[in-house]
Amino acid sequence: MPKASVKRLIECEKKDLIELVLDIEKYPEFVPFCFDAKIYENKQDGDLQKIIADLTIGKGPFKDTYKSDVTFNKKTDSIYVKNIEGPLNHLTNNWTFSDKNNGITEVTFDIDFEIKNKFLNSLMLVSFQFGLEKIADAFQKRAEELFGNSKN
């Protein structure tokens, strides 16, 4: 079961970075291995924003779509994701955001998942940390392109 954590300091206001992560339908524009994204439901429930979305991910000839339940908690500035259906036995990931000084946000991304296909799961174990770093790089680059110069 691949499990990992990435922490980054990103030159971006926390609220903008959270918006970027919640803008799931834009992921195919900048997230590696992401081919398509669709939001089915997006509703407010008190301090929670609840989103049901599909992501189509893959590499080379391997592509698959999974449905996720995404919950943004405004009180804790965190986003929790779990899979509902698709090629995964399970998926959970958690984003946490905290303000640092001068418009810098610290973001931590924890992920734990298992693919139903045992062969693909073993392939993912080999390249998982590399892939996760590439995805973190993509979010950081996108945030800095969109929001990093907003102070200037």
VOMARDO-653503 format. One record per residue (C-alpha): x, y, z. Coordinates in steps of 0.5 Angstrom, whole numbers, plus 2048, in hexadecimal, padded with zeros to 3 digits. Example, Ala and Ser with C-alpha at 12.3 -4.5 7.8 and 13.67 -1.06 7.14 Angstrom:
8197F7810;81B7FE80E;
END
This chain:
800800800;8038067FE;80380C803;807812803;807819806;80A820802;80B826806;80C82D802;80D834803;8098387FD;80983F7FC;8018407FC;7FC842801;7F983D804;7F283E802;7F483E7FA;7F88387FB;7F28347FE;7EE8377F8;7F38347F3;7F282D7F7;7EB82D7F7;7EA82F7EF;7EA8287ED;7E88297E6;7EE82D7E5;7F38277E7;7F48247E0;7F782B7DE;7FD82A7E2;7FD8247E6;80181E7E4;7FE8187E2;7F781B7E3;7F381B7DC;7EC81D7DE;7E881F7E4;7E18207E5;7DD8237EB;7D68207ED;7D48237F3;7D782A7F7;7D382C7FD;7D4830803;7D282C80A;7D4831810;7DB832810;7DC82C80B;7DC82C803;7DB826800;7DD8247F9;7DC81D7F6;7E081D7F0;7E38187EB;7EB8187E9;7ED8147E3;7F58137E4;7FA80E7E1;80180D7DE;80280B7D7;7FD8057D5;7FA8057DC;7F480A7DD;7EE8097E2;7E980E7E5;7E780E7ED;7E28127F0;7E48157F7;7E18197FD;7E481F7FE;7E3823804;7E682A806;7E582C80D;7E683480E;7E7833815;7ED82F815;7EF83180E;7F082A80C;7ED826806;7EC81F807;7EB81A801;7E9813800;7E780F7FB;7E080C7F9;7E18087F3;7E68067EE;7EC8027ED;7EE8037F4;7ED7FF7FA;7EE8057FE;7F180C7FE;7F1811803;7F5818803;7F581E807;7F7825806;7F982A80B;7FB83180A;7FE83680F;80083D80E;80783F80F;80A84680E;80A84B808;804847804;808840805;80383A806;806833809;80282E806;802826808;7FF821803;7FF81A806;7FC814802;7FB80D803;7F88087FD;7F88017FB;7F68007F3;7F17F97F2;7F67F77ED;7FC7F47F1;8017F57EB;7FF7FC7EA;8007FD7F2;8077FA7F1;8097FE7EC;8068047F0;80A8037F6;8118037F1;80F80A7EF;80A80D7F4;80F8127F7;8118157F1;80A8167EE;8088197F5;80E81E7F4;80C81F7ED;8058217EF;8078257F5;80B8297F0;80582A7EB;80182D7F1;8078317F3;8088347EC;8018357EB;8008397F1;80683D7F0;80483F7E9;7FD8417EB;7FE8447F2;8058457F3;80684C7F0;80084F7F3;8048537F8;8088567F3;
END
